[in-house]
Amino acid sequence: MHDSFVGLYLGLAFSMLLVYLLMVVNFQSWTEPFIIITALPCALAGIVWMLFITGTTLSVPALMGAIMCMGSSDGQ
């Protein structure tokens, strides 16, 4: 279980990095995507808050959803 969580946390960090690099290519700038990517902590706070409100434990499906949220929240 510990190895699964470590792998998913690394996947979450890697997904944020890939989204940033993809936006660098799209915007052809290093600063504009950095400004946009500052919304990710708010998305993570929303994920944690909703897990708390619904009483859901931090599980593998919850972390996979967080990884998908990182990709969709800034890829717009």
PDB file as gemmi writes it, atoms N, CA and C in Angstrom:
CRYST1    1.000    1.000    1.000  90.00  90.00  90.00 P 1                      
ATOM      1  N   MET A   1       0.836  -1.184   0.000  1.00  0.00           N  
ATOM      2  CA  MET A   1       0.000   0.000   0.000  1.00  0.00           C  
ATOM      3  C   MET A   1       0.890   1.261   0.000  1.00  0.00           C  
ATOM      4  N   HIS A   2       1.938   1.205   0.812  1.00  0.00           N  
ATOM      5  CA  HIS A   2       2.838   2.360   0.873  1.00  0.00           C  
ATOM      6  C   HIS A   2       3.482   2.616  -0.493  1.00  0.00           C  
ATOM      7  N   ASP A   3       3.904   1.553  -1.156  1.00  0.00           N  
ATOM      8  CA  ASP A   3       4.513   1.706  -2.481  1.00  0.00           C  
ATOM      9  C   ASP A   3       3.521   2.276  -3.487  1.00  0.00           C  
ATOM     10  N   SER A   4       2.252   1.888  -3.372  1.00  0.00           N  
ATOM     11  CA  SER A   4       1.223   2.423  -4.279  1.00  0.00           C  
ATOM     12  C   SER A   4       1.049   3.915  -4.077  1.00  0.00           C  
ATOM     13  N   PHE A   5       0.995   4.340  -2.814  1.00  0.00           N  
ATOM     14  CA  PHE A   5       0.826   5.764  -2.542  1.00  0.00           C  
ATOM     15  C   PHE A   5       2.036   6.574  -2.983  1.00  0.00           C  
ATOM     16  N   VAL A   6       3.229   6.058  -2.765  1.00  0.00           N  
ATOM     17  CA  VAL A   6       4.433   6.765  -3.210  1.00  0.00           C  
ATOM     18  C   VAL A   6       4.415   6.913  -4.727  1.00  0.00           C  
ATOM     19  N   GLY A   7       4.061   5.847  -5.421  1.00  0.00           N  
ATOM     20  CA  GLY A   7       3.980   5.912  -6.873  1.00  0.00           C  
ATOM     21  C   GLY A   7       2.938   6.909  -7.360  1.00  0.00           C  
ATOM     22  N   LEU A   8       1.801   6.957  -6.685  1.00  0.00           N  
ATOM     23  CA  LEU A   8       0.758   7.904  -7.094  1.00  0.00           C  
ATOM     24  C   LEU A   8       1.137   9.343  -6.770  1.00  0.00           C  
ATOM     25  N   TYR A   9       1.820   9.561  -5.648  1.00  0.00           N  
ATOM     26  CA  TYR A   9       2.292  10.921  -5.338  1.00  0.00           C  
ATOM     27  C   TYR A   9       3.312  11.377  -6.380  1.00  0.00           C  
ATOM     28  N   LEU A  10       4.192  10.465  -6.784  1.00  0.00           N  
ATOM     29  CA  LEU A  10       5.142  10.814  -7.839  1.00  0.00           C  
ATOM     30  C   LEU A  10       4.414  11.068  -9.157  1.00  0.00           C  
ATOM     31  N   GLY A  11       3.384  10.281  -9.425  1.00  0.00           N  
ATOM     32  CA  GLY A  11       2.580  10.504 -10.630  1.00  0.00           C  
ATOM     33  C   GLY A  11       1.881  11.846 -10.597  1.00  0.00           C  
ATOM     34  N   LEU A  12       1.409  12.252  -9.421  1.00  0.00           N  
ATOM     35  CA  LEU A  12       0.762  13.557  -9.274  1.00  0.00           C  
ATOM     36  C   LEU A  12       1.748  14.682  -9.553  1.00  0.00           C  
ATOM     37  N   ALA A  13       2.949  14.584  -8.983  1.00  0.00           N  
ATOM     38  CA  ALA A  13       3.970  15.610  -9.223  1.00  0.00           C  
ATOM     39  C   ALA A  13       4.382  15.615 -10.691  1.00  0.00           C  
ATOM     40  N   PHE A  14       4.539  14.439 -11.283  1.00  0.00           N  
ATOM     41  CA  PHE A  14       4.936  14.347 -12.681  1.00  0.00           C  
ATOM     42  C   PHE A  14       3.857  14.896 -13.602  1.00  0.00           C  
ATOM     43  N   SER A  15       2.589  14.680 -13.256  1.00  0.00           N  
ATOM     44  CA  SER A  15       1.506  15.206 -14.095  1.00  0.00           C  
ATOM     45  C   SER A  15       1.487  16.731 -14.055  1.00  0.00           C  
ATOM     46  N   MET A  16       1.771  17.315 -12.891  1.00  0.00           N  
ATOM     47  CA  MET A  16       1.827  18.777 -12.808  1.00  0.00           C  
ATOM     48  C   MET A  16       2.978  19.315 -13.660  1.00  0.00           C  
ATOM     49  N   LEU A  17       4.121  18.630 -13.621  1.00  0.00           N  
ATOM     50  CA  LEU A  17       5.265  19.051 -14.426  1.00  0.00           C  
ATOM     51  C   LEU A  17       4.967  18.934 -15.915  1.00  0.00           C  
ATOM     52  N   LEU A  18       4.341  17.842 -16.324  1.00  0.00           N  
ATOM     53  CA  LEU A  18       4.019  17.672 -17.741  1.00  0.00           C  
ATOM     54  C   LEU A  18       2.998  18.690 -18.232  1.00  0.00           C  
ATOM     55  N   VAL A  19       2.025  19.009 -17.399  1.00  0.00           N  
ATOM     56  CA  VAL A  19       1.039  20.025 -17.776  1.00  0.00           C  
ATOM     57  C   VAL A  19       1.732  21.368 -17.946  1.00  0.00           C  
ATOM     58  N   TYR A  20       2.658  21.687 -17.030  1.00  0.00           N  
ATOM     59  CA  TYR A  20       3.404  22.944 -17.137  1.00  0.00           C  
ATOM     60  C   TYR A  20       4.205  22.983 -18.430  1.00  0.00           C  
ATOM     61  N   LEU A  21       4.936  21.909 -18.731  1.00  0.00           N  
ATOM     62  CA  LEU A  21       5.750  21.891 -19.945  1.00  0.00           C  
ATOM     63  C   LEU A  21       4.895  21.935 -21.205  1.00  0.00           C  
ATOM     64  N   LEU A  22       3.738  21.303 -21.169  1.00  0.00           N  
ATOM     65  CA  LEU A  22       2.833  21.375 -22.313  1.00  0.00           C  
ATOM     66  C   LEU A  22       2.333  22.805 -22.528  1.00  0.00           C  
ATOM     67  N   MET A  23       2.041  23.491 -21.441  1.00  0.00           N  
ATOM     68  CA  MET A  23       1.591  24.880 -21.576  1.00  0.00           C  
ATOM     69  C   MET A  23       2.727  25.791 -22.026  1.00  0.00           C  
ATOM     70  N   VAL A  24       3.964  25.479 -21.639  1.00  0.00           N  
ATOM     71  CA  VAL A  24       5.112  26.263 -22.125  1.00  0.00           C  
ATOM     72  C   VAL A  24       5.194  26.160 -23.634  1.00  0.00           C  
ATOM     73  N   VAL A  25       4.990  24.976 -24.153  1.00  0.00           N  
ATOM     74  CA  VAL A  25       5.029  24.793 -25.608  1.00  0.00           C  
ATOM     75  C   VAL A  25       3.871  25.531 -26.263  1.00  0.00           C  
ATOM     76  N   ASN A  26       2.679  25.457 -25.682  1.00  0.00           N  
ATOM     77  CA  ASN A  26       1.513  26.104 -26.282  1.00  0.00           C  
ATOM     78  C   ASN A  26       1.591  27.621 -26.222  1.00  0.00           C  
ATOM     79  N   PHE A  27       2.007  28.169 -25.088  1.00  0.00           N  
ATOM     80  CA  PHE A  27       2.059  29.619 -24.924  1.00  0.00           C  
ATOM     81  C   PHE A  27       3.364  30.224 -25.436  1.00  0.00           C  
ATOM     82  N   GLN A  28       4.366  29.391 -25.686  1.00  0.00           N  
ATOM     83  CA  GLN A  28       5.693  29.841 -26.123  1.00  0.00           C  
ATOM     84  C   GLN A  28       6.260  30.871 -25.157  1.00  0.00           C  
ATOM     85  N   SER A  29       6.065  30.606 -23.882  1.00  0.00           N  
ATOM     86  CA  SER A  29       6.543  31.482 -22.820  1.00  0.00           C  
ATOM     87  C   SER A  29       6.742  30.641 -21.569  1.00  0.00           C  
ATOM     88  N   TRP A  30       7.690  31.030 -20.717  1.00  0.00           N  
ATOM     89  CA  TRP A  30       7.916  30.318 -19.464  1.00  0.00           C  
ATOM     90  C   TRP A  30       7.156  30.949 -18.308  1.00  0.00           C  
ATOM     91  N   THR A  31       6.784  32.226 -18.430  1.00  0.00           N  
ATOM     92  CA  THR A  31       6.156  32.916 -17.294  1.00  0.00           C  
ATOM     93  C   THR A  31       4.639  32.776 -17.279  1.00  0.00           C  
ATOM     94  N   GLU A  32       3.991  32.860 -18.421  1.00  0.00           N  
ATOM     95  CA  GLU A  32       2.527  32.765 -18.440  1.00  0.00           C  
ATOM     96  C   GLU A  32       2.017  31.424 -17.909  1.00  0.00           C  
ATOM     97  N   PRO A  33       2.598  30.293 -18.313  1.00  0.00           N  
ATOM     98  CA  PRO A  33       2.144  29.024 -17.723  1.00  0.00           C  
ATOM     99  C   PRO A  33       2.428  28.938 -16.224  1.00  0.00           C  
ATOM    100  N   PHE A  34       3.512  29.570 -15.770  1.00  0.00           N  
ATOM    101  CA  PHE A  34       3.807  29.568 -14.334  1.00  0.00           C  
ATOM    102  C   PHE A  34       2.718  30.291 -13.565  1.00  0.00           C  
ATOM    103  N   ILE A  35       2.216  31.378 -14.117  1.00  0.00           N  
ATOM    104  CA  ILE A  35       1.135  32.119 -13.466  1.00  0.00           C  
ATOM    105  C   ILE A  35      -0.131  31.263 -13.440  1.00  0.00           C  
ATOM    106  N   ILE A  36      -0.410  30.565 -14.520  1.00  0.00           N  
ATOM    107  CA  ILE A  36      -1.598  29.714 -14.586  1.00  0.00           C  
ATOM    108  C   ILE A  36      -1.464  28.523 -13.636  1.00  0.00           C  
ATOM    109  N   ILE A  37      -0.262  27.971 -13.529  1.00  0.00           N  
ATOM    110  CA  ILE A  37      -0.063  26.765 -12.718  1.00  0.00           C  
ATOM    111  C   ILE A  37      -0.182  27.066 -11.223  1.00  0.00           C  
ATOM    112  N   THR A  38      -0.169  28.328 -10.851  1.00  0.00           N  
ATOM    113  CA  THR A  38      -0.345  28.668  -9.436  1.00  0.00           C  
ATOM    114  C   THR A  38      -1.762  28.350  -8.956  1.00  0.00           C  
ATOM    115  N   ALA A  39      -2.660  27.989  -9.854  1.00  0.00           N  
ATOM    116  CA  ALA A  39      -4.008  27.566  -9.454  1.00  0.00           C  
ATOM    117  C   ALA A  39      -4.028  26.136  -8.930  1.00  0.00           C  
ATOM    118  N   LEU A  40      -2.963  25.380  -9.141  1.00  0.00           N  
ATOM    119  CA  LEU A  40      -2.938  23.984  -8.711  1.00  0.00           C  
ATOM    120  C   LEU A  40      -3.057  23.810  -7.196  1.00  0.00           C  
ATOM    121  N   PRO A  41      -2.418  24.634  -6.370  1.00  0.00           N  
ATOM    122  CA  PRO A  41      -2.645  24.466  -4.925  1.00  0.00           C  
ATOM    123  C   PRO A  41      -4.109  24.668  -4.526  1.00  0.00           C  
ATOM    124  N   CYS A  42      -4.808  25.542  -5.218  1.00  0.00           N  
ATOM    125  CA  CYS A  42      -6.238  25.721  -4.933  1.00  0.00           C  
ATOM    126  C   CYS A  42      -7.016  24.467  -5.320  1.00  0.00           C  
ATOM    127  N   ALA A  43      -6.643  23.842  -6.427  1.00  0.00           N  
ATOM    128  CA  ALA A  43      -7.303  22.602  -6.831  1.00  0.00           C  
ATOM    129  C   ALA A  43      -7.018  21.492  -5.822  1.00  0.00           C  
ATOM    130  N   LEU A  44      -5.792  21.410  -5.337  1.00  0.00           N  
ATOM    131  CA  LEU A  44      -5.459  20.405  -4.323  1.00  0.00           C  
ATOM    132  C   LEU A  44      -6.210  20.664  -3.024  1.00  0.00           C  
ATOM    133  N   ALA A  45      -6.350  21.940  -2.653  1.00  0.00           N  
ATOM    134  CA  ALA A  45      -7.105  22.270  -1.442  1.00  0.00           C  
ATOM    135  C   ALA A  45      -8.565  21.865  -1.610  1.00  0.00           C  
ATOM    136  N   GLY A  46      -9.120  22.063  -2.791  1.00  0.00           N  
ATOM    137  CA  GLY A  46     -10.499  21.649  -3.050  1.00  0.00           C  
ATOM    138  C   GLY A  46     -10.663  20.139  -2.991  1.00  0.00           C  
ATOM    139  N   ILE A  47      -9.669  19.416  -3.477  1.00  0.00           N  
ATOM    140  CA  ILE A  47      -9.718  17.954  -3.414  1.00  0.00           C  
ATOM    141  C   ILE A  47      -9.714  17.489  -1.962  1.00  0.00           C  
ATOM    142  N   VAL A  48      -8.795  18.039  -1.170  1.00  0.00           N  
ATOM    143  CA  VAL A  48      -8.702  17.648   0.247  1.00  0.00           C  
ATOM    144  C   VAL A  48      -9.974  18.035   0.986  1.00  0.00           C  
ATOM    145  N   TRP A  49     -10.494  19.211   0.703  1.00  0.00           N  
ATOM    146  CA  TRP A  49     -11.709  19.685   1.374  1.00  0.00           C  
ATOM    147  C   TRP A  49     -12.896  18.775   1.067  1.00  0.00           C  
ATOM    148  N   MET A  50     -13.068  18.394  -0.199  1.00  0.00           N  
ATOM    149  CA  MET A  50     -14.188  17.534  -0.559  1.00  0.00           C  
ATOM    150  C   MET A  50     -14.025  16.114  -0.008  1.00  0.00           C  
ATOM    151  N   LEU A  51     -12.784  15.621   0.071  1.00  0.00           N  
ATOM    152  CA  LEU A  51     -12.571  14.328   0.717  1.00  0.00           C  
ATOM    153  C   LEU A  51     -12.972  14.403   2.186  1.00  0.00           C  
ATOM    154  N   PHE A  52     -12.672  15.528   2.833  1.00  0.00           N  
ATOM    155  CA  PHE A  52     -13.028  15.711   4.242  1.00  0.00           C  
ATOM    156  C   PHE A  52     -14.539  15.811   4.425  1.00  0.00           C  
ATOM    157  N   ILE A  53     -15.194  16.596   3.565  1.00  0.00           N  
ATOM    158  CA  ILE A  53     -16.640  16.799   3.695  1.00  0.00           C  
ATOM    159  C   ILE A  53     -17.405  15.491   3.469  1.00  0.00           C  
ATOM    160  N   THR A  54     -16.988  14.725   2.479  1.00  0.00           N  
ATOM    161  CA  THR A  54     -17.705  13.488   2.172  1.00  0.00           C  
ATOM    162  C   THR A  54     -17.277  12.322   3.052  1.00  0.00           C  
ATOM    163  N   GLY A  55     -16.230  12.503   3.832  1.00  0.00           N  
ATOM    164  CA  GLY A  55     -15.759  11.432   4.703  1.00  0.00           C  
ATOM    165  C   GLY A  55     -15.037  10.330   3.958  1.00  0.00           C  
ATOM    166  N   THR A  56     -14.550  10.639   2.773  1.00  0.00           N  
ATOM    167  CA  THR A  56     -13.834   9.664   1.966  1.00  0.00           C  
ATOM    168  C   THR A  56     -12.373   9.609   2.401  1.00  0.00           C  
ATOM    169  N   THR A  57     -11.855   8.408   2.519  1.00  0.00           N  
ATOM    170  CA  THR A  57     -10.443   8.278   2.882  1.00  0.00           C  
ATOM    171  C   THR A  57      -9.565   8.504   1.664  1.00  0.00           C  
ATOM    172  N   LEU A  58      -8.313   8.830   1.928  1.00  0.00           N  
ATOM    173  CA  LEU A  58      -7.350   8.998   0.847  1.00  0.00           C  
ATOM    174  C   LEU A  58      -6.980   7.613   0.340  1.00  0.00           C  
ATOM    175  N   SER A  59      -7.429   7.293  -0.852  1.00  0.00           N  
ATOM    176  CA  SER A  59      -7.243   5.959  -1.404  1.00  0.00           C  
ATOM    177  C   SER A  59      -6.658   6.064  -2.806  1.00  0.00           C  
ATOM    178  N   VAL A  60      -6.395   4.926  -3.387  1.00  0.00           N  
ATOM    179  CA  VAL A  60      -5.834   4.894  -4.739  1.00  0.00           C  
ATOM    180  C   VAL A  60      -6.786   5.544  -5.749  1.00  0.00           C  
ATOM    181  N   PRO A  61      -8.097   5.240  -5.745  1.00  0.00           N  
ATOM    182  CA  PRO A  61      -8.988   5.946  -6.681  1.00  0.00           C  
ATOM    183  C   PRO A  61      -9.047   7.456  -6.441  1.00  0.00           C  
ATOM    184  N   ALA A  62      -8.961   7.879  -5.173  1.00  0.00           N  
ATOM    185  CA  ALA A  62      -8.974   9.315  -4.880  1.00  0.00           C  
ATOM    186  C   ALA A  62      -7.726   9.987  -5.432  1.00  0.00           C  
ATOM    187  N   LEU A  63      -6.572   9.353  -5.308  1.00  0.00           N  
ATOM    188  CA  LEU A  63      -5.344   9.936  -5.855  1.00  0.00           C  
ATOM    189  C   LEU A  63      -5.346   9.919  -7.380  1.00  0.00           C  
ATOM    190  N   MET A  64      -5.936   8.892  -7.985  1.00  0.00           N  
ATOM    191  CA  MET A  64      -6.037   8.878  -9.447  1.00  0.00           C  
ATOM    192  C   MET A  64      -6.941  10.013  -9.928  1.00  0.00           C  
ATOM    193  N   GLY A  65      -8.008  10.285  -9.174  1.00  0.00           N  
ATOM    194  CA  GLY A  65      -8.863  11.425  -9.496  1.00  0.00           C  
ATOM    195  C   GLY A  65      -8.133  12.739  -9.351  1.00  0.00           C  
ATOM    196  N   ALA A  66      -7.265  12.844  -8.342  1.00  0.00           N  
ATOM    197  CA  ALA A  66      -6.482  14.066  -8.166  1.00  0.00           C  
ATOM    198  C   ALA A  66      -5.524  14.277  -9.338  1.00  0.00           C  
ATOM    199  N   ILE A  67      -4.929  13.195  -9.817  1.00  0.00           N  
ATOM    200  CA  ILE A  67      -4.036  13.306 -10.977  1.00  0.00           C  
ATOM    201  C   ILE A  67      -4.819  13.773 -12.203  1.00  0.00           C  
ATOM    202  N   MET A  68      -6.023  13.252 -12.389  1.00  0.00           N  
ATOM    203  CA  MET A  68      -6.843  13.691 -13.524  1.00  0.00           C  
ATOM    204  C   MET A  68      -7.267  15.145 -13.356  1.00  0.00           C  
ATOM    205  N   CYS A  69      -7.510  15.567 -12.134  1.00  0.00           N  
ATOM    206  CA  CYS A  69      -7.875  16.965 -11.879  1.00  0.00           C  
ATOM    207  C   CYS A  69      -6.725  17.902 -12.247  1.00  0.00           C  
ATOM    208  N   MET A  70      -5.496  17.512 -11.940  1.00  0.00           N  
ATOM    209  CA  MET A  70      -4.348  18.341 -12.281  1.00  0.00           C  
ATOM    210  C   MET A  70      -4.230  18.511 -13.802  1.00  0.00           C  
ATOM    211  N   GLY A  71      -4.519  17.457 -14.509  1.00  0.00           N  
ATOM    212  CA  GLY A  71      -4.428  17.536 -15.969  1.00  0.00           C  
ATOM    213  C   GLY A  71      -5.533  18.347 -16.589  1.00  0.00           C  
ATOM    214  N   SER A  72      -6.722  18.299 -15.998  1.00  0.00           N  
ATOM    215  CA  SER A  72      -7.852  19.001 -16.606  1.00  0.00           C  
ATOM    216  C   SER A  72      -8.016  20.422 -16.101  1.00  0.00           C  
ATOM    217  N   SER A  73      -7.497  20.736 -14.917  1.00  0.00           N  
ATOM    218  CA  SER A  73      -7.717  22.080 -14.389  1.00  0.00           C  
ATOM    219  C   SER A  73      -6.854  23.115 -15.097  1.00  0.00           C  
ATOM    220  N   ASP A  74      -5.681  22.739 -15.556  1.00  0.00           N  
ATOM    221  CA  ASP A  74      -4.825  23.709 -16.217  1.00  0.00           C  
ATOM    222  C   ASP A  74      -4.698  23.488 -17.722  1.00  0.00           C  
ATOM    223  N   GLY A  75      -5.205  22.416 -18.205  1.00  0.00           N  
ATOM    224  CA  GLY A  75      -5.098  22.153 -19.633  1.00  0.00           C  
ATOM    225  C   GLY A  75      -6.106  22.919 -20.462  1.00  0.00           C  
ATOM    226  N   GLN A  76      -6.889  23.751 -19.826  1.00  0.00           N  
ATOM    227  CA  GLN A  76      -7.966  24.443 -20.528  1.00  0.00           C  
ATOM    228  C   GLN A  76      -7.447  25.592 -21.303  1.00  0.00           C  
TER     229      GLN A  76                                                      
END                                                                             
